[in-house]
Amino acid sequence: MRKGQNTPAAASPRATKPSKRDAADAMRSATEYLIATRQAERSLQAGNSAPSFRLRDQRGAEVASEILLRHGPLLLTFYTGLWCPACSRDLQAFESLRPSVEARGASLVSISQQMAAENAKAHAQLKLGFPILSDRGGRIAQLFGVRWCIPELLRDFHRKSGIDLPLLNGDESWTLPISARFILDRAGVIAYSEINPGQSVRSPPRDVLPVLDRLRAA
């Protein structure tokens, strides 16, 4: 190269977005991690008293569990966010089931660690008729025993995938709720619980209806 000729700038390396195989590997790693920690076994189960809560929905309105329970049983799901397709499909399945749930005198809500603005986005995009409540920091998820901390290896996967959990959730804890479903009777006692360390292993939403039928008969 001649003296005085500009030296080409070195190309800066670009972050490579994970492939579908990378995503499947990360999902498997998360499942194996949660199973190894036995997190699901330490969560609240049927027969336990559920913690009460007062949380803001996607519009900023306060929703209190004790008010909901005055009208009947409560079907509660924990939700991660739009970035989790399986979780969003689950909420849409419950939206389809909502008329049957409400016909049995029960209410349906979802709890997410996302900020209200993100929950509003999910609520509108998924066309839901039930609220998504904001549990920033995961305090309620922790009380139910379903809050878990993402290990560093999986945090790196989220970053490469463009999933900025600290931004979406409004805190730096890198925690999420395990996918879980609970049914609370009118006394606030858990009548049904299902905690799923693996995103792909979930019972059909209609499986909750016989539980609601039993509570209604009682």
N, C-alpha and C positions, 0 to 999 in steps of 0.2 A: 504494500500500500504506500502511495506517495506521501511525502511529508506535507502536512497541511490538509490532507483529505479527511473529511469527517468520518469518524469511526461509528459504524451503526450501533445504535443503542441495543443493549441486550433485551430480548423479549422477556417480559415479566411472565412468570408461570401463572396460568389461570387455574382456578379451582375446578376440578372436574366433578360434575354433578353425579351422584351415585346412580348406578344402573338399577334395573328392576331386581337383578340378582343381589346387588348390594342391599337393597331395601328388604328383600326377603331374609337375607342373612341377619340384618339388624333386628328385624322382627323376631326371628328365632332366638337371637342373643338376648333380647329383652324378656322373652318368655322364659328362657332357661334361667336367667338371672332372678326373675320373680319367683319361680318355682324353688330355686335354691335357697332364697332368703325366707321362704315359707310365709311370705307376707299375707297371702290370702287366708292362711290358717289362723292368723292373729286378728282378722277383721271381725266385726260384729256379726253374730249369727242369729238365726231364728230363736226367739225366746229372750234375747237381750232387749233392754230398753234403748231406744234410739235417742241420740242427742237432739235437743230442740235447736232450731236455727232461725235467724232473721237475716235474710240476704236480699240484695237488690237484683231485680230481673234485668233483662236486656234493655228496658226502657228507663231504668233507674228507680222503679217502684219497689217498695219493700214488700217482701213476701215472708210470712211467718208460718212455721210449721204448725204451731198450736192453733192458728186460725183455720188452716186447711183441714186439720184433723177434727175440728168441730163439725164438719160437714160429711165426714166419712173417711175411709182408709186413704192412704197416700202411697202412690207408686213413684219411687224415686230412682233415677238413673244418674250415674256419674259419666261425664262426657269430657273428652280431651280437647277436640277442636276440629275445624274444617280440614286441617292438614292430615287428619286420619280418616280415610275414606270408609273403612269398616265401621268406625264409630258414628259417622254421619248417616250411613245406611241404617244403622240400628235406630237412630232417632227418627228417621223417616218411617221405619217399620212401626214404631210406637205411635207416630202420628196417624198412620192408617188404622191402628188399633184404638185410638183415643175415644171414638164414639162408644165402643164396647166397654171401655174402662169407665167412662162417665156414666153409662147406662147402669152400671153396678154401684153408683154412688161414690166412686173414688175420684181423686184428683191425680194428675200426672205432672211432675216437674223433673227437670234435669239440672244437675249442678256441675259447673265447670270452673276451673281455676283461671279461665281467661278473664280479661277485663270486659266490662259491659259492652264496649264498642265492638269487640270481637264477637261477643255472644249475639249482639244485634245483627251482625253480618251473617252469622250462621243461622240465626232464627229466620231471617228474610230469605236467604238462599235455599234453605231446606223447607221453607213454607210450613213452619210449625204453628200449631194452635195452642201449644202449652209453653210455659216460660222456661228459659235457661237462666239459672241464677249464678251470680258471680261470687265465687269463693276464693278471692285473691289470697295467695299464700297457702291455701289448702287446709285451713283450720278445721272446717267441717269434715273434709275428706280424712283428715288425721283422726278425728273423733270416731269416725266410722271404721277406721283401721285400713283404709284403702289408699292412703297417700304414700307414694314411693319416690325415692331420689334417683334420678337417672345417673348411671356411672359415666365416667369421663369418656370412655370409648363410644358410647351411644350419643353423648353430647356432640362429639365430633361429627357423627353421622348427621345429626340434626342441623348443625351449622352448614355442612356441605350441601344439604338438601334445601337450604334457605328457610328452615323452620327456626325462627328466632324466638324461642320460648320466653326468655326474659322480657322481650318486647310484647309478645302476645299476652303474657300472663301478668305483666306489671311487677315482677319481682325476680330476684336473682337466684332463687332457691333451686332451680332446675328440678322441680318436683311436678308430678302429675298424679291424677287419680287412676287407680286400676279400673278398667271397665267393670262396673258392678251395678246390680239392681237390688233394690230393697222394697218390700211392701210393709208399711206400718199400719197397725190397726188403730182404731180411734183413741186407744189409750197410749199410743206411742210405742207400743211393743212391736218388735220386728216379727212379722208372721212368715216372711220369706226372704231369703238372701241368696244371691248368686254372684260370685266374684270370679272373674275370668282373667287369669294371668296371660292367656293366649287370646289375641284379638279375634282369631278365626273360630274359636270354640265357644259358641253361645247357644243357649236354648232358644227355640222359636219364641218370639214375644208373646204369642197366644198362650204359652204355658202359664202366664200369670193369671189368666182368667179364672181357672178353677179355684185359685187361692182367694181371689176377690169374691167368688160365689160363696165360698165357705164363710168368709167374714160377713157377708151380707146375710146369710142364713142365721148366723150366730147372733 
